[in-house]
Amino acid sequence: MLDEVTAIRRRFDGRASLEECIDEAFGAASRLGYDALIYDYTPVPYDLDGTIMIPSMLKLRNIADDMHDYWCDRGYFRIDPVQIVAARSSTPFAWSYDKGMDTEIGALLNETTEPVARYLRERDLASGVTIPIHMPRGGYATVTGIRPGSSGGDDHDAAIIARFSLLAHVFHDAAYAHYDRSALSPRLPALTERERECLSYSARGLSAKEISRIIERSVPTVVMHLAAAARKLGARNRTQAVVRAAHFRLLDD
């Protein structure tokens, strides 16, 4: 197993960008029998109301670009049975939108999720394997391999899924190093560095007066930054602003 991990890591050595890492992962997935690849990432899996977050990044290989529009702009990601299962699981799973197949998403195939199922069936993308990746500090990604024409279930050999899972995790580690942090949260409030700094100190229990001494600004200036951050976060007060900012990992270094 260690030798296999080392061999996979070597494939990503020297890759100079996120796109090059994804291309390499797609090539390796293709050799395992997957004809398309989907990779997504968001700082947190759930919004404040408990709904699945629209991903900050969605990368596709050998899939029509309009999937990005449907999943992100039209919100299909929130009702995608695969994503619903992946958000609450850490185990790789095979899935199929064929109602006759007994897979992890079977119980979620209903009127609400039918638009997703219809889109995938019409494009011959109705079967695949998804690897959920839950990062220690809250980041969340999935790597999905699609097998057009496959009905799912028994067509997905356990040994192939295991190899694809290993590939997905090594690939994600390599890809994460190339993330553009400034572009990762386009759907989250854009706090300034000073607003984040003031909120971070507030999260530690410091008063506006104490924060003003640390950052060497006046108390009214600190209050202004905290109020601006609360407004952007839709918070009613400073405490709620801190909770919301922490939930969305906006206070992470």
Residue pairs with C-beta under 8 A, 6 or more apart in sequence:
1 166
4 163
4 166
5 166
5 170
8 28
8 166
8 167
8 170
8 171
9 170
9 174
11 24
11 28
12 21
12 24
12 170
12 171
12 174
15 21
15 24
15 174
15 178
17 178
18 59
18 175
18 178
18 179
18 180
19 59
21 171
21 174
21 175
21 178
22 37
22 39
22 59
22 61
22 171
22 175
23 61
24 171
25 37
25 39
25 143
25 167
25 168
25 171
25 175
26 37
26 61
26 62
28 167
28 171
29 37
29 145
29 164
29 167
32 145
32 160
32 163
32 164
32 167
33 147
33 160
34 128
34 129
34 145
34 146
34 147
34 164
35 62
35 146
35 147
35 148
36 60
36 61
36 62
36 63
36 125
36 128
36 145
36 146
36 148
37 59
37 60
37 61
37 62
37 63
37 143
37 144
37 145
37 146
38 58
38 59
38 60
38 61
38 63
38 67
38 142
38 143
38 144
38 146
39 57
39 58
39 59
39 60
39 141
39 142
39 143
39 144
39 172
39 175
40 55
40 57
40 58
40 59
40 77
40 141
40 142
41 55
41 56
41 57
41 139
41 140
41 141
41 179
41 184
42 53
42 54
42 55
42 56
42 57
42 139
42 140
42 141
43 53
43 56
43 138
43 139
43 140
43 184
43 185
43 188
43 248
43 249
44 53
44 138
44 139
44 140
44 247
44 248
44 249
45 52
45 53
45 87
45 134
45 140
46 52
46 53
46 87
47 53
48 244
48 247
51 78
52 77
52 78
52 80
52 83
52 84
52 87
53 140
53 187
54 71
54 72
54 75
54 77
54 78
54 187
55 71
55 72
55 77
56 183
56 184
56 185
56 186
56 187
56 188
57 179
57 183
57 184
58 67
58 68
58 71
58 72
58 77
60 67
60 68
62 146
63 123
63 125
63 146
64 123
67 119
70 76
70 119
71 77
71 80
76 115
76 116
76 119
77 83
79 112
79 113
79 115
79 116
80 113
80 116
81 95
81 97
81 105
81 108
81 109
81 113
81 116
81 117
82 95
82 105
82 128
82 130
82 142
82 144
83 142
84 105
84 108
85 93
85 95
85 104
85 105
85 108
85 130
86 93
86 130
86 132
86 142
87 132
87 140
89 104
89 132
90 132
90 134
91 132
92 129
92 130
92 131
92 132
92 161
92 162
92 164
92 165
92 168
93 103
93 104
93 129
93 130
94 103
94 104
94 127
94 128
94 129
94 152
94 153
94 156
94 161
95 103
95 104
95 105
95 127
95 128
95 129
95 130
95 152
96 103
96 105
96 126
96 127
96 150
96 151
96 152
96 153
97 105
97 109
97 117
97 120
97 121
97 126
97 127
98 126
98 127
98 151
98 152
99 106
99 109
101 151
101 152
101 153
102 153
103 152
103 153
109 117
117 126
119 125
120 126
124 148
124 149
125 146
125 148
126 152
127 146
127 147
127 148
127 149
127 150
127 151
127 152
127 155
128 144
128 145
128 146
128 147
128 150
128 152
129 144
129 145
129 147
129 156
129 161
129 164
130 142
130 143
130 144
131 142
131 143
131 144
131 164
131 165
131 168
131 169
132 140
132 141
132 142
133 140
133 141
133 142
133 143
133 168
133 169
133 172
134 140
135 141
137 249
137 252
138 249
139 249
141 172
143 168
143 171
143 172
145 164
147 155
147 156
150 156
185 248
185 250
188 248
188 250
189 229
189 232
189 233
189 248
189 250
190 232
191 199
191 229
191 232
191 233
191 245
191 250
192 225
192 228
194 215
194 225
195 225
195 226
195 228
195 229
195 232
196 229
196 245
196 250
196 251
197 215
197 225
198 211
198 215
198 222
198 225
198 226
198 229
199 226
199 229
199 241
199 242
199 245
199 250
199 251
200 251
201 210
201 211
201 214
201 215
202 211
202 226
202 238
202 241
202 242
203 242
203 245
203 246
203 251
206 214
208 219
208 222
208 223
208 226
209 219
211 222
212 218
212 219
212 221
212 222
215 222
226 238
226 241
229 235
229 241
229 245
230 236
230 237
230 238
230 240
230 241
233 240
233 241
233 244
233 245
234 244
235 241
235 243
235 244
242 251
245 251
